[in-house]
Amino acid sequence: MHRFFYFAGVVLLWAACLPGSGDKLSLDQVNAFCELTKQFRHLPIAVGQQLDEAIDEEAKAAKARKDSQKAVNRADAAAKKSEDAKKHAQDAKEAAKEAFEAADGAEVHLQAASELATELNGLVETHLSRLENILKDAETDGEDEHAREAAKECTGNATNVTSGTLLESKEKLEKAAGKEDYEELRYDTERAGSLLDDLKGAQLEVSSLQIKATNAEERATEAAAKAKAATPDLYDLTVGQAKAFCKLTEQLRGLLDTVSRHNVTVTEEVAKTASSKNRSDEAVKQAESAAGRNSDAAPHAKRAKEAGEEVSAAADEAQKAHEDSSRVVQNLRLLAKDKLSSYDRFLKNVGERASGKDAQNAAKECTDSAVDVKSEVVEKLNAAFEESTPGKPFQPVKDLFKKFSDNLKELEGAADVASKSRAKAEAAEKIVNESAAEAEIAAFDVKKLTLKQVNAFCGLAEQFRGLLNSVKKLEGQATHCATVAAAVKARSTETVKRVVAAAGKNASAKELAERAQAVEAEVTAAADKAQEAYAGVSGFVGNLTASRDEHLLVLEDVITGAKTSASCSCGIRAAKACTAAAEDVTAESLKEAKDTFRQDIPGDHYKELSDGAENVCGRLEELRSTAQRVSASRAAAQAAEERLNAIAEEAGVKPAEEEGGAAGGARHGAVGGVAAFFTVCCLALVGVL
């Protein structure tokens, strides 16, 4: 702010000191103003040159400071590997300290130079435009033609500006205009010279400090080189050292696969343990529900709860192991990623720079990866490497593989904990399930069925209600197929008689007769098989009907009781709604209902009913299989009959017709639809086959 007021005052003083309208500059005055103006025109250039030189020198000093620090880092790295390098590292630090101090000083003096340049440029900005205006006015208002011409010709800059040239210009102005005029201009001109000297001094100081910083950096770099020279060549390994390092690198190469395998193991074991806990929690709830229905189940529910707590504890252990393994897996993956490529490069350099041929070959041939990396193996290999490479040069490698084995051991431990936790959880879950089952057995009361139990009885009852219709349907299909097969056999016999009779009158037809007799034998065999299979159908039907009546009576009795005594209103409603019969009962549908019944009715309660249902499943499957055999035999007989009829037509004989054909259609039309229906059923059975 004070600078603003200073320059504002200068402007006012300038205005007061400017020549008035009656004052005309003489030739000497014009020349004096011209010389000073040229000085001020060139002054920014001179200032810029000085400042640019200072900036360049300071940048060199800063670079020397940075390079000296790099030299210190190199020397320190060498000192960690060799005692002989420590002295050189200390020399590098001392030289770097000098470089830092010199560079810092150069930075300070550059700041001073920048401030001086700013002030000088401010003086130029204040006075130059006024000087230019004075000369401009003199071009027309000069005292005489010579003065006006001199003002017009005052162009360009001074070739050189120094404090001396500025002082000389000031003195010429005083002589031409008088010491009383232009006091501020003369004062600032003299001040500009002083500031210019200060700027030059600051620039020279920066230059001097730059030289000092550069020299110090060169000494630091030389000391770092000596430190490195005092360090042995790490790539010049013996064959034993090369092989030991190779073994460790092979472990590192196989690390990622091993880590992934352990990670998968832990994840799978934790998932199994969590599933075990979920199932256990449900079983405990089931046991507690049973205890709520019947106090006899309370001891079993208590045992289930205690075992469930063991499952939960095991699940917590497994989860903790998973969290630990996740952290360690990340550490090991980062370790392998960061170091493997550098170790491979190290082996490549050993293969090129080791003095021994065997060591070179050992490094070049080191390309394998360990298949199953174990912490114990890594520890042993690291110990062998440490024994073969005493001292500090390879200490970072040894430390890294120590970290490697420690993390891997932790991961192995986490995987072991996860597996053991899963085993504990499954063992405790088994106890939970056994206790829950025992609780259900103890709590079971047919007069207080739960909704699930009502539905189990109802599902089985619906199967038994629909069983008779399904049995009768299979019986009807088998009966019709057996009847059709018998009719086919009878027609085939008649057709063969006609073919043989025709052959007796025509010798050329004897071959056709023999073929017809052979096909008739096929028809007879198929029809006989149909009858043989059909013979067992009635036994199955009788057995199934009796079993159905016996078991359905028990089921209906239980459902009737549940309509008033089920343990909940929803169970009562379900019992009342249980009136339907299954439309199509198969061995599969009955087995599904039986399995649900066995699952929801605990212990041996109503075991005879479930065993009976199992037996009915078997019988029903046998009936279906028998009906299929009858149908298949009927189909075989019909297929053979078609071939026989073709032979008869070839012999010029009309095959025997099915009863109810052209001649008897009107008489048997009433049963034609039924026959067609059962024919479709037979075809359906063949389709199943």
Secondary structure as GFF3:
##gff-version 3
##sequence-region A 1 689
A	DSSP	alpha_helix	2	17	.	.	.	ID=ss1
A	DSSP	alpha_helix	27	81	.	.	.	ID=ss2
A	DSSP	three_ten_helix	83	85	.	.	.	ID=ss3
A	DSSP	alpha_helix	86	141	.	.	.	ID=ss4
A	DSSP	alpha_helix	145	152	.	.	.	ID=ss5
A	DSSP	alpha_helix	163	177	.	.	.	ID=ss6
A	DSSP	alpha_helix	183	229	.	.	.	ID=ss7
A	DSSP	alpha_helix	239	253	.	.	.	ID=ss8
A	DSSP	alpha_helix	255	293	.	.	.	ID=ss9
A	DSSP	three_ten_helix	295	297	.	.	.	ID=ss10
A	DSSP	alpha_helix	298	353	.	.	.	ID=ss11
A	DSSP	alpha_helix	357	364	.	.	.	ID=ss12
A	DSSP	alpha_helix	375	388	.	.	.	ID=ss13
A	DSSP	alpha_helix	395	443	.	.	.	ID=ss14
A	DSSP	three_ten_helix	446	448	.	.	.	ID=ss15
A	DSSP	alpha_helix	451	505	.	.	.	ID=ss16
A	DSSP	three_ten_helix	507	509	.	.	.	ID=ss17
A	DSSP	alpha_helix	510	534	.	.	.	ID=ss18
A	DSSP	alpha_helix	537	565	.	.	.	ID=ss19
A	DSSP	alpha_helix	569	577	.	.	.	ID=ss20
A	DSSP	alpha_helix	587	600	.	.	.	ID=ss21
A	DSSP	alpha_helix	607	650	.	.	.	ID=ss22
A	DSSP	alpha_helix	665	688	.	.	.	ID=ss23
###
